[in-house]
Amino acid sequence: MFLFIFVAIPLIVASVMLIIGRFSRDILPDFLANLCFFLLLCASIMISCSWPGTGQYMHILKWFSTNLNIKVVLDGLSLLMIFTISIVSLSVGLFSINYMGKYGSKSLYYAILLVLVASMNGIVLTADLFTMYIFIEASGIASYGLVSLGRTRYSTEGAFKYLVLSAIASSFILLGIAGVFVNTGTTDIRSISASGFSSKFFIILFLTGFSFKCGLVPFHTWMPDAYTAAPAVLPAISSGIFVKVAGVYTVARIFFNALPFSAGVSSVMVYLGIISIVVGALLALGQSGLKRLLAYSSISQVGYIILGIGIGTPLGIIGGLLHMFNHAIFKSLLFLNAGAVEYTCGTDDSLKLGGLGKNMPFTSTTNVIGLLSAAGVPPLNGFWSKLIIVVALFKANMFLYGFIAILASVLTLGYLLLIQRRVFFGKIKECFENIVDVPFWMNLSMVGLGLVCVWVGVSFAPILIKWVLPAANVLMQGIRTSFCALGGIL
């Protein structure tokens, strides 16, 4: 029963949030939502402490001894994702205590955010493709709701564009699942793997649908508009973790644990990854808006993840999964930094800003940590994952792609340093002379994520052994044949 709390608790809190909002506009919604996120983080840490590093644990939900045939499965990969979701959601929740006050009802916002978190947890814990699809749709609807909270013409336009393209992506995914079911008679991942089913047509459907969810080039057009129009907390959790869960995780789970990971799939993933790295970095160069620039940067960074996993070698998979975790941390931090600037100055246009570093020291310092992590500067966390991916490319004789990945990382450092100089260095404009740094909870959230970037970079080896290697082992070995009782470990 323990694993179900990752879905049940957020849904229960979300269901009462709107009622609570009638009695308390701020205090109760803030407290309950963040208490929920904190408890989920504690639960993920508890599981990690008792996790042996191998095996797979399944639990089937029962109602008064009646088997409901609803099961959740935990392995090294889903544990890594649960831990990542918990860190990012708590950081976003703490940041929202001060930030979301200007966007109307906090109870409505937290209810949508909790549904999004519950849905993402459901995606990574399910062992059934159709159930996974249901959770993907629920998370997509929640994301649409968060985008629309911007309450401007641009937020409505961005939300509509996201909804339409998300529906197209979902159609591809649903057709793929239907085709697998017709040919195998099941949507259970383990059973599909055992059947040996493989079809190029359905593989193309899955790759197309999940490429939309990942925001890979050329399926990326929804991301900049949606992230620019939405409150900064949405791109922080969406780019930070939702894109990884609904896109990267599902691609990895399907093509390593359900359908065969062929040379053709590997080639397509590598091509999509390298194209996204280059195009995302180049498009980010011409942006002055912080959130829009970070959206294009996210396209580039997700490209690194897909590239690493797509190589299909143990080293490539390790690098891709580690970068998935690292990107969730440093990109969430950078989007929250952009939100802090927008919260204080009323704009995120770097051309209208300047000299904010003296008045906003916490935001400026954590932004430096985030951008250096994103660019892969040692000893921060982004350095190790990018290094492993590049080494994996060289070992796989993909020398050209390795050099492109290095050059794109240098380009990333260039445009992020340019934004840092525009926003935080130089002479402060007269209209911003009296501003101060953001309130306590926003600073705490940014500082916490900044410390995680440093911690992962410094403690690279233990984290790799404890979290990433078990996750990579799941992808390398596929669905395991033996399941242990939940109560034996958890």
Secondary structure in CASP SS format (residue, H / E / C, confidence):
PFRMAT SS
TARGET T0000
AUTHOR 0000-0000-0000
METHOD secondary structure of the structure
MODEL  1
M C 1.00
F H 1.00
L H 1.00
F H 1.00
I H 1.00
F H 1.00
V H 1.00
A H 1.00
I H 1.00
P H 1.00
L H 1.00
I H 1.00
V H 1.00
A H 1.00
S H 1.00
V H 1.00
M H 1.00
L H 1.00
I H 1.00
I H 1.00
G H 1.00
R C 1.00
F C 1.00
S C 1.00
R C 1.00
D C 1.00
I H 1.00
L H 1.00
P H 1.00
D H 1.00
F H 1.00
L H 1.00
A H 1.00
N H 1.00
L H 1.00
C H 1.00
F H 1.00
F H 1.00
L H 1.00
L H 1.00
L H 1.00
C H 1.00
A H 1.00
S H 1.00
I H 1.00
M H 1.00
I H 1.00
S H 1.00
C H 1.00
S H 1.00
W C 1.00
P C 1.00
G C 1.00
T C 1.00
G C 1.00
Q C 1.00
Y E 1.00
M E 1.00
H E 1.00
I E 1.00
L E 1.00
K E 1.00
W E 1.00
F C 1.00
S C 1.00
T E 1.00
N E 1.00
L E 1.00
N E 1.00
I E 1.00
K E 1.00
V E 1.00
V E 1.00
L E 1.00
D C 1.00
G H 1.00
L H 1.00
S H 1.00
L H 1.00
L H 1.00
M H 1.00
I H 1.00
F H 1.00
T H 1.00
I H 1.00
S H 1.00
I H 1.00
V H 1.00
S H 1.00
L H 1.00
S H 1.00
V H 1.00
G H 1.00
L H 1.00
F H 1.00
S H 1.00
I H 1.00
N H 1.00
Y H 1.00
M H 1.00
G H 1.00
K H 1.00
Y H 1.00
G C 1.00
S C 1.00
K H 1.00
S H 1.00
L H 1.00
Y H 1.00
Y H 1.00
A H 1.00
I H 1.00
L H 1.00
L H 1.00
V H 1.00
L H 1.00
V H 1.00
A H 1.00
S H 1.00
M H 1.00
N H 1.00
G H 1.00
I H 1.00
V H 1.00
L H 1.00
T C 1.00
A C 1.00
D E 1.00
L H 1.00
F H 1.00
T H 1.00
M H 1.00
Y H 1.00
I H 1.00
F H 1.00
I H 1.00
E H 1.00
A H 1.00
S H 1.00
G H 1.00
I H 1.00
A H 1.00
S H 1.00
Y H 1.00
G H 1.00
L H 1.00
V H 1.00
S H 1.00
L C 1.00
G C 1.00
R C 1.00
T C 1.00
R H 1.00
Y H 1.00
S H 1.00
T H 1.00
E H 1.00
G H 1.00
A H 1.00
F H 1.00
K H 1.00
Y H 1.00
L H 1.00
V H 1.00
L H 1.00
S H 1.00
A H 1.00
I H 1.00
A H 1.00
S H 1.00
S H 1.00
F H 1.00
I H 1.00
L H 1.00
L H 1.00
G H 1.00
I H 1.00
A H 1.00
G H 1.00
V H 1.00
F H 1.00
V H 1.00
N H 1.00
T H 1.00
G C 1.00
T C 1.00
T C 1.00
D E 1.00
I H 1.00
R H 1.00
S H 1.00
I H 1.00
S H 1.00
A H 1.00
S H 1.00
G C 1.00
F C 1.00
S C 1.00
S C 1.00
K H 1.00
F H 1.00
F H 1.00
I H 1.00
I H 1.00
L H 1.00
F H 1.00
L H 1.00
T H 1.00
G H 1.00
F H 1.00
S H 1.00
F H 1.00
K H 1.00
C H 1.00
G C 1.00
L C 1.00
V C 1.00
P C 1.00
F C 1.00
H C 1.00
T C 1.00
W H 1.00
M H 1.00
P H 1.00
D H 1.00
A H 1.00
Y H 1.00
T H 1.00
A H 1.00
A C 1.00
P C 1.00
A C 1.00
V H 1.00
L H 1.00
P H 1.00
A H 1.00
I H 1.00
S H 1.00
S H 1.00
G H 1.00
I H 1.00
F H 1.00
V H 1.00
K H 1.00
V H 1.00
A H 1.00
G H 1.00
V H 1.00
Y H 1.00
T H 1.00
V H 1.00
A H 1.00
R H 1.00
I H 1.00
F H 1.00
F H 1.00
N H 1.00
A C 1.00
L C 1.00
P C 1.00
F C 1.00
S C 1.00
A H 1.00
G H 1.00
V H 1.00
S H 1.00
S H 1.00
V H 1.00
M H 1.00
V H 1.00
Y H 1.00
L H 1.00
G H 1.00
I H 1.00
I H 1.00
S H 1.00
I H 1.00
V H 1.00
V H 1.00
G H 1.00
A H 1.00
L H 1.00
L H 1.00
A H 1.00
L H 1.00
G C 1.00
Q C 1.00
S C 1.00
G E 1.00
L H 1.00
K H 1.00
R H 1.00
L H 1.00
L H 1.00
A H 1.00
Y H 1.00
S H 1.00
S H 1.00
I H 1.00
S H 1.00
Q H 1.00
V H 1.00
G H 1.00
Y H 1.00
I H 1.00
I H 1.00
L H 1.00
G H 1.00
I H 1.00
G H 1.00
I H 1.00
G C 1.00
T C 1.00
P H 1.00
L H 1.00
G H 1.00
I H 1.00
I H 1.00
G H 1.00
G H 1.00
L H 1.00
L H 1.00
H H 1.00
M H 1.00
F H 1.00
N H 1.00
H H 1.00
A H 1.00
I H 1.00
F H 1.00
K H 1.00
S H 1.00
L H 1.00
L H 1.00
F H 1.00
L H 1.00
N H 1.00
A H 1.00
G H 1.00
A H 1.00
V H 1.00
E H 1.00
Y H 1.00
T H 1.00
C H 1.00
G C 1.00
T C 1.00
D C 1.00
D E 1.00
S H 1.00
L H 1.00
K H 1.00
L C 1.00
G C 1.00
G C 1.00
L C 1.00
G C 1.00
K C 1.00
N C 1.00
M C 1.00
P H 1.00
F H 1.00
T H 1.00
S H 1.00
T H 1.00
T H 1.00
N H 1.00
V H 1.00
I H 1.00
G H 1.00
L H 1.00
L H 1.00
S H 1.00
A H 1.00
A H 1.00
G C 1.00
V C 1.00
P C 1.00
P C 1.00
L C 1.00
N H 1.00
G H 1.00
F H 1.00
W H 1.00
S H 1.00
K H 1.00
L H 1.00
I H 1.00
I H 1.00
V H 1.00
V H 1.00
A H 1.00
L H 1.00
F H 1.00
K H 1.00
A C 1.00
N C 1.00
M C 1.00
F H 1.00
L H 1.00
Y H 1.00
G H 1.00
F H 1.00
I H 1.00
A H 1.00
I H 1.00
L H 1.00
A H 1.00
S H 1.00
V H 1.00
L H 1.00
T H 1.00
L H 1.00
G H 1.00
Y H 1.00
L H 1.00
L H 1.00
L H 1.00
I H 1.00
Q H 1.00
R H 1.00
R H 1.00
V H 1.00
F H 1.00
F C 1.00
G C 1.00
K C 1.00
I C 1.00
K C 1.00
E H 1.00
C H 1.00
F H 1.00
E C 1.00
N C 1.00
I C 1.00
V C 1.00
D C 1.00
V C 1.00
P C 1.00
F H 1.00
W H 1.00
M H 1.00
N H 1.00
L H 1.00
S H 1.00
M H 1.00
V H 1.00
G H 1.00
L H 1.00
G H 1.00
L H 1.00
V H 1.00
C H 1.00
V H 1.00
W H 1.00
V H 1.00
G H 1.00
V H 1.00
S C 1.00
F H 1.00
A H 1.00
P H 1.00
I H 1.00
L H 1.00
I H 1.00
K H 1.00
W H 1.00
V H 1.00
L H 1.00
P H 1.00
A H 1.00
A H 1.00
N H 1.00
V H 1.00
L H 1.00
M H 1.00
Q H 1.00
G C 1.00
I C 1.00
R C 1.00
T C 1.00
S C 1.00
F C 1.00
C E 1.00
A E 1.00
L H 1.00
G H 1.00
G H 1.00
I H 1.00
L C 1.00
END
